[in-house]
Amino acid sequence: MAVYRTKKGVWFVQYREPGRKSPVKEYFGVGPSGEQDARERDAEIGYLRALGKEVRTPEKIRLDVLAQEYLRDAKARGRGEKWLKEWSNILNKRILPTLCRKPIEDLAWSDVLTMLEAGWPTAKPTTKNRYLGYLKAVFQYGVKKRLISRHPLEDWVKPTERKKSFALTVADLKKIISCAEPHVAWAMEVAYETGARPGETELLALRWGDVRWSECAVHIPGSKTATSDRVVPVSPEFLGRLRERAGGATEHIVQYGGHPIRKLRRGPQTAAKRAEITYPFVMYDIRHLYATEMLRNGADLAAVSMLLGHSDIETTQRRYYHLLAGEQRRAVGMLPDLRKSVTRGKVVSLKVGTKVGTNGEK
């Protein structure tokens, strides 16, 4: 047992509880009052142990305990190590220091707002809403397992995100690549040929060992969804370009100076500016282009969904198919014309009210 303070000044007590692998942390707030509450709790724990009694967490569960159970369950359900590590870091650094000061059932919406202000002071509303959605999933897990009866996000509904206007074309991407630094241009090419998500979990995580040379395919070790770990066929031409680059100083396919890259942000935007692209451009647009070009050229929606690593085909349809307005017009064009009737192998135009006999005669 001991009293500690986080980097943001939140006082907490940490101690071991029988039967639990990880230590328990109880948070008490900032400033002198938070320190006093933490030291009083620490003294209480010491007194209980001196009497030979077991120290137990308060009857009402706190978020750190619930989060640990949630992550254990997620791991058992097959969630990837990268996702587990990322979500654990977010909980420990941005959420728990604020929301562990009280039991979950005593938390209010105002506590959530305080957490957002402390954890994501400059983030966009869409980013904050995304993490609130993840947090609500943790709370709902607690309700489902009967660990809690209520939580502060019960009435919160994630706002519908405004769909980003999609303007990138193959011609514009070629311009951007031609204006990019070599390592950035190569990253864009790999993203377009594989459809990988442009971040640490997929594109920047690709290694030479992921290339299936004999199958002319690339294994993408995704971790976002249950189906994101997938094998994507690539063109023979791209496989040839991979062969030319294989065997370098690093095991990563996308690298710079012999070292793996953690982020790609400024490089792509600088290249877009040099190429005189007038609309906003981010690396994720390449993944959108990968999907829309295949769909526009008649690819099967289910196949595209699998290539993208989506959890279900509805996700692909919702996110991409609305961009293909021409497909809807083409589908409508397949309807037979009610004003025409086929008789004896000939197409006869009909006028409204005209009756046709069994032999096609008026």
C-alpha positions as CSV (number, residue, x, y, z in Angstrom):
1,M,0.0,0.0,0.0
2,A,1.2,3.5,-0.7
3,V,0.0,7.0,-1.7
4,Y,0.9,8.3,-5.2
5,R,0.1,11.2,-7.4
6,T,-0.3,11.0,-11.2
7,K,1.4,13.4,-13.6
8,K,-1.8,15.5,-13.7
9,G,-1.8,15.8,-9.9
10,V,-4.5,13.2,-9.1
11,W,-3.8,11.5,-5.7
12,F,-4.5,7.8,-5.4
13,V,-3.8,4.8,-3.2
14,Q,-2.4,1.6,-4.6
15,Y,-2.6,-1.8,-2.8
16,R,-2.8,-5.5,-3.4
17,E,-6.0,-7.5,-3.0
18,P,-6.1,-11.3,-2.5
19,G,-7.0,-13.1,-5.7
20,R,-6.2,-10.2,-8.0
21,K,-3.3,-10.2,-10.4
22,S,-3.0,-6.4,-10.7
23,P,-2.9,-3.9,-7.9
24,V,-6.0,-1.9,-7.0
25,K,-5.9,1.9,-7.5
26,E,-8.3,4.2,-5.7
27,Y,-8.3,7.8,-6.9
28,F,-9.2,10.8,-4.7
29,G,-8.8,14.0,-6.7
30,V,-6.3,16.8,-6.8
31,G,-4.9,19.3,-4.4
32,P,-4.7,19.2,-0.6
33,S,-8.2,17.7,-0.2
34,G,-7.4,14.8,-2.6
35,E,-4.1,14.2,-0.8
36,Q,-5.8,14.1,2.6
37,D,-8.5,11.7,1.4
38,A,-5.8,9.4,-0.1
39,R,-3.7,9.4,3.1
40,E,-6.8,8.7,5.2
41,R,-7.7,5.7,3.0
42,D,-4.0,4.5,3.2
43,A,-4.1,4.7,7.0
44,E,-7.4,2.8,7.0
45,I,-5.8,0.0,4.8
46,G,-2.8,-0.1,7.2
47,Y,-5.1,-0.4,10.2
48,L,-7.1,-3.3,8.6
49,R,-3.9,-5.2,7.8
50,A,-2.6,-4.7,11.3
51,L,-5.7,-6.4,12.6
52,G,-5.1,-9.3,10.2
53,K,-8.2,-8.4,8.1
54,E,-8.4,-8.6,4.3
55,V,-8.5,-5.3,2.4
56,R,-11.3,-5.2,-0.1
57,T,-12.3,-2.5,-2.6
58,P,-15.4,-0.6,-1.7
59,E,-18.7,-2.4,-2.4
60,K,-19.5,-0.1,-5.3
61,I,-17.3,-0.9,-8.2
62,R,-14.9,1.7,-9.7
63,L,-14.0,2.1,-13.3
64,D,-10.5,0.6,-13.0
65,V,-11.9,-2.7,-11.8
66,L,-14.6,-2.8,-14.4
67,A,-12.1,-1.9,-17.2
68,Q,-9.8,-4.7,-16.2
69,E,-12.6,-7.2,-16.4
70,Y,-13.7,-5.8,-19.7
71,L,-10.2,-6.1,-21.2
72,R,-9.9,-9.6,-19.9
73,D,-13.2,-10.5,-21.6
74,A,-12.1,-8.8,-24.8
75,K,-8.9,-10.8,-24.9
76,A,-10.8,-14.0,-24.4
77,R,-13.1,-13.0,-27.3
78,G,-10.0,-12.7,-29.6
79,R,-9.2,-9.0,-29.5
80,G,-5.7,-8.3,-30.8
81,E,-2.8,-7.5,-28.6
82,K,-2.3,-4.1,-30.3
83,W,-5.9,-3.1,-29.7
84,L,-5.8,-4.2,-26.0
85,K,-2.6,-2.3,-25.4
86,E,-3.8,0.9,-27.1
87,W,-7.2,0.9,-25.2
88,S,-5.4,0.1,-21.9
89,N,-3.1,3.0,-22.4
90,I,-6.0,5.3,-23.2
91,L,-7.8,4.2,-20.0
92,N,-4.8,4.6,-17.8
93,K,-3.6,7.9,-19.1
94,R,-6.8,9.8,-20.1
95,I,-9.8,8.3,-18.4
96,L,-9.1,6.5,-15.1
97,P,-7.3,9.4,-13.4
98,T,-10.6,11.4,-13.5
99,L,-13.4,8.9,-13.5
100,C,-11.9,6.6,-10.7
101,R,-12.4,9.2,-8.0
102,K,-15.9,7.9,-7.4
103,P,-17.7,4.6,-7.8
104,I,-19.2,4.3,-11.3
105,E,-22.8,4.5,-10.0
106,D,-21.9,7.9,-8.3
107,L,-20.5,9.4,-11.5
108,A,-22.4,12.2,-13.2
109,W,-22.3,13.7,-16.7
110,S,-20.3,16.6,-15.3
111,D,-17.6,14.1,-14.3
112,V,-17.5,12.8,-17.9
113,L,-17.1,16.4,-19.2
114,T,-14.2,17.0,-16.8
115,M,-12.6,13.8,-18.1
116,L,-12.9,15.0,-21.7
117,E,-11.5,18.4,-20.9
118,A,-8.5,16.8,-19.1
119,G,-7.9,13.9,-21.5
120,W,-8.6,15.5,-24.8
121,P,-8.3,19.3,-24.3
122,T,-7.7,20.1,-28.0
123,A,-9.4,17.2,-29.8
124,K,-12.2,17.6,-32.2
125,P,-15.8,16.6,-31.1
126,T,-15.7,13.6,-33.5
127,T,-12.6,12.3,-31.7
128,K,-14.2,12.8,-28.2
129,N,-17.4,11.1,-29.3
130,R,-15.5,8.2,-30.6
131,Y,-13.8,7.5,-27.3
132,L,-17.1,8.1,-25.4
133,G,-18.6,5.4,-27.6
134,Y,-15.7,3.0,-26.5
135,L,-16.2,4.0,-22.8
136,K,-20.0,3.4,-23.0
137,A,-19.2,-0.1,-24.3
138,V,-17.2,-0.7,-21.1
139,F,-20.1,0.6,-18.9
140,Q,-22.7,-1.5,-20.9
141,Y,-20.5,-4.6,-20.3
142,G,-20.7,-3.9,-16.5
143,V,-24.5,-3.6,-16.7
144,K,-24.7,-6.9,-18.7
145,K,-22.5,-8.7,-16.2
146,R,-24.5,-7.1,-13.3
147,L,-21.5,-5.4,-11.9
148,I,-23.2,-2.0,-12.0
149,S,-26.8,-1.0,-12.2
150,R,-26.3,2.5,-13.8
151,H,-23.7,4.7,-15.4
152,P,-23.3,8.3,-16.5
153,L,-23.6,7.5,-20.3
154,E,-26.9,5.8,-20.1
155,D,-28.7,8.6,-22.0
156,W,-25.8,9.6,-24.2
157,V,-26.2,8.7,-27.9
158,K,-23.2,9.0,-30.2
159,P,-24.0,11.7,-32.8
160,T,-24.1,10.7,-36.4
161,E,-20.8,11.8,-37.9
162,R,-21.1,14.0,-40.9
163,K,-19.9,12.0,-43.9
164,K,-16.6,13.4,-45.3
165,S,-16.8,14.6,-48.8
166,F,-14.7,12.3,-51.0
167,A,-12.8,14.0,-53.8
168,L,-9.6,12.0,-54.4
169,T,-9.2,10.5,-57.8
170,V,-6.6,8.1,-59.3
171,A,-5.2,11.0,-61.4
172,D,-4.9,13.2,-58.3
173,L,-3.2,10.4,-56.3
174,K,-0.7,10.0,-59.1
175,K,0.1,13.7,-58.9
176,I,0.5,13.6,-55.1
177,I,2.8,10.5,-55.3
178,S,5.0,12.3,-57.9
179,C,5.4,15.3,-55.5
180,A,6.1,13.2,-52.4
181,E,9.3,12.3,-50.7
182,P,10.4,8.7,-51.7
183,H,9.4,7.0,-48.5
184,V,6.0,8.8,-48.4
185,A,5.4,8.0,-52.1
186,W,6.1,4.3,-51.4
187,A,3.8,4.3,-48.4
188,M,1.0,5.7,-50.6
189,E,1.6,3.1,-53.2
190,V,1.5,0.2,-50.6
191,A,-1.7,1.7,-49.2
192,Y,-3.4,1.9,-52.6
193,E,-2.3,-1.6,-53.6
194,T,-3.4,-3.3,-50.3
195,G,-6.2,-1.1,-49.0
196,A,-4.5,-1.2,-45.5
197,R,-5.6,1.2,-42.8
198,P,-2.9,3.9,-42.8
199,G,-1.7,3.7,-39.3
200,E,0.5,1.7,-36.9
201,T,-1.9,-1.3,-36.8
202,E,-1.9,-2.1,-40.5
203,L,0.1,-0.1,-43.1
204,L,3.0,0.8,-40.9
205,A,3.0,-2.6,-39.3
206,L,3.5,-4.5,-42.5
207,R,6.7,-6.6,-42.6
208,W,8.4,-8.5,-45.4
209,G,7.4,-11.7,-43.7
210,D,3.7,-10.7,-44.4
211,V,4.3,-11.0,-48.1
212,R,2.9,-14.3,-49.5
213,W,5.2,-14.5,-52.5
214,S,3.9,-17.7,-53.9
215,E,0.3,-16.6,-53.6
216,C,0.9,-13.1,-55.0
217,A,-0.7,-11.7,-51.8
218,V,0.0,-9.7,-48.6
219,H,-1.1,-10.7,-45.1
220,I,-2.5,-7.7,-43.3
221,P,-2.3,-8.4,-39.5
222,G,-5.2,-6.1,-38.6
223,S,-6.6,-5.9,-35.1
224,K,-9.5,-3.4,-35.3
225,T,-12.2,-6.1,-36.0
226,A,-12.5,-9.8,-35.9
227,T,-12.1,-10.0,-39.6
228,S,-9.4,-7.3,-40.0
229,D,-6.6,-10.0,-40.0
230,R,-6.8,-10.9,-43.6
231,V,-4.8,-11.9,-46.8
232,V,-5.2,-9.5,-49.7
233,P,-4.3,-10.5,-53.3
234,V,-2.1,-7.9,-55.1
235,S,-1.2,-7.5,-58.7
236,P,1.9,-9.2,-60.2
237,E,3.3,-5.8,-61.1
238,F,3.1,-4.7,-57.5
239,L,4.6,-8.0,-56.3
240,G,7.5,-7.2,-58.6
241,R,8.1,-3.8,-57.0
242,L,8.0,-5.5,-53.6
243,R,10.7,-7.9,-54.7
244,E,12.9,-5.0,-55.8
245,R,12.7,-3.5,-52.3
246,A,12.9,-6.7,-50.2
247,G,15.9,-7.4,-48.0
248,G,16.6,-4.0,-46.8
249,A,17.9,-2.8,-43.4
250,T,14.6,-3.1,-41.7
251,E,11.9,-5.8,-41.6
252,H,9.2,-3.2,-42.2
253,I,7.9,-2.7,-45.7
254,V,7.3,1.0,-45.1
255,Q,10.4,2.6,-43.5
256,Y,12.6,5.6,-43.5
257,G,16.4,5.6,-43.2
258,G,16.3,1.9,-42.1
259,H,13.8,2.5,-39.3
260,P,10.0,1.9,-39.1
261,I,7.7,4.8,-39.4
262,R,5.2,5.5,-36.6
263,K,3.1,8.2,-38.3
264,L,2.4,9.7,-41.7
265,R,0.8,13.1,-41.5
266,R,2.8,16.0,-42.7
267,G,4.5,14.2,-45.6
268,P,1.3,13.4,-47.4
269,Q,-0.2,16.8,-46.8
270,T,3.0,18.5,-48.0
271,A,2.9,16.4,-51.2
272,A,-0.7,17.3,-51.8
273,K,0.1,21.0,-51.5
274,R,3.0,20.6,-54.0
275,A,0.6,18.8,-56.4
276,E,-1.8,21.8,-56.1
277,I,-4.6,19.7,-54.7
278,T,-7.2,22.2,-53.6
279,Y,-9.3,19.9,-51.3
280,P,-8.3,18.4,-48.0
281,F,-6.3,15.2,-48.3
282,V,-5.3,12.6,-45.7
283,M,-3.8,9.1,-46.0
284,Y,-7.2,7.4,-45.2
285,D,-8.5,8.8,-48.5
286,I,-6.4,6.3,-50.3
287,R,-8.2,3.4,-48.6
288,H,-11.5,5.0,-49.7
289,L,-10.2,5.2,-53.3
290,Y,-9.2,1.6,-53.1
291,A,-12.7,0.6,-52.3
292,T,-14.7,3.0,-54.5
293,E,-12.6,2.2,-57.6
294,M,-13.2,-1.5,-57.3
295,L,-17.0,-1.0,-56.7
296,R,-17.2,1.5,-59.5
297,N,-15.7,-1.1,-61.9
298,G,-18.2,-3.8,-60.9
299,A,-16.5,-5.6,-58.1
300,D,-18.7,-7.7,-55.8
301,L,-19.6,-5.8,-52.6
302,A,-19.0,-8.8,-50.4
303,A,-15.5,-9.3,-51.8
304,V,-14.6,-5.7,-51.3
305,S,-15.9,-5.9,-47.7
306,M,-13.5,-8.8,-47.0
307,L,-10.6,-7.0,-48.7
308,L,-11.2,-4.0,-46.4
309,G,-11.4,-6.2,-43.3
310,H,-14.8,-4.9,-42.3
311,S,-16.7,-6.8,-39.6
312,D,-19.8,-7.2,-41.9
313,I,-20.9,-6.3,-45.4
314,E,-23.4,-3.7,-44.1
315,T,-20.4,-1.6,-43.0
316,T,-19.0,-1.5,-46.5
317,Q,-22.4,-0.7,-48.0
318,R,-23.0,2.1,-45.6
319,R,-19.6,3.7,-45.9
320,Y,-18.9,3.3,-49.6
321,Y,-21.8,2.4,-51.8
322,H,-23.6,5.7,-51.4
323,L,-20.6,7.3,-53.2
324,L,-21.6,5.4,-56.4
325,A,-24.7,7.2,-57.4
326,G,-24.2,6.0,-61.0
327,E,-24.8,2.4,-59.9
328,Q,-28.3,3.3,-58.6
329,R,-29.1,4.9,-62.0
330,R,-27.8,1.9,-63.8
331,A,-29.9,-0.4,-61.6
332,V,-33.0,1.6,-62.3
333,G,-32.2,1.5,-66.0
334,M,-32.6,-2.3,-65.9
335,L,-36.3,-2.1,-65.2
336,P,-38.6,-3.1,-68.2
337,D,-40.5,-0.2,-69.7
338,L,-44.2,-0.6,-68.9
339,R,-45.2,1.4,-72.0
340,K,-43.8,-1.3,-74.2
341,S,-45.0,-4.8,-74.8
342,V,-43.3,-7.6,-76.7
343,T,-45.5,-9.5,-79.1
344,R,-44.4,-12.1,-81.7
345,G,-40.8,-11.1,-81.3
346,K,-41.5,-7.4,-81.9
347,V,-41.5,-4.5,-79.5
348,V,-44.8,-2.6,-79.8
349,S,-45.2,0.9,-78.2
350,L,-48.4,1.3,-76.2
351,K,-50.6,4.3,-75.5
352,V,-52.3,4.7,-72.2
353,G,-55.7,3.1,-72.4
354,T,-54.9,0.9,-75.4
355,K,-56.2,-2.7,-75.1
356,V,-54.3,-5.6,-76.6
357,G,-55.9,-8.8,-77.6
358,T,-54.4,-12.3,-77.3
359,N,-52.8,-12.0,-80.7
360,G,-51.4,-8.6,-80.1
361,E,-54.3,-7.0,-82.1
362,K,-56.2,-3.9,-81.1
